[in-house]
């Protein structure tokens, strides 16, 4: 049964990884998370997770993914309203995508992935400051940290639960 579950959800996570690579490249180069990549990542991920839920059946995981998607969207929207220079609307849309994929696994993974994004961003900022590649006013793209934290959290979680 576990093998079937992993197999059924694999296309969704491969879809996420493909979108994550494209979004990371664009965000690093242009500090932009284009809707034409984010929306298909969300829609395709939702559809592929729906198929995985039907195949396994894992309806509870699908419900958790939808709720996590909404939760991370709401949290990041609040952060964007509080500090528009810190979190942009592209980051808000991307939080919806990462919430979907993190939520499929567990609420604990959602929490670790969400906090992990901020931790990765902080480490990157400190390293860039120490290397004198950025000053304290630099605007760093947040998308790559969100995507890396999500991928690492899901990946490590799948290794730990085996």
Protein Blocks (a to p, Z undefined) as FASTA:
>chain_A
ZZmmmmmmmmmmmmmmmmmmmmmmmmmmnopacfklmmmmmmmmmmmmmmmmmmmpcfkl
mmmmmmmmmmmmmmmmmmmmmmmmlpcfklmmmmmmmmmmmmmmommlmmmmmmmmmmmm
mmmmmmmmmnopacfkbccdfklmmmmmmmmmmmmmmmmmZZ
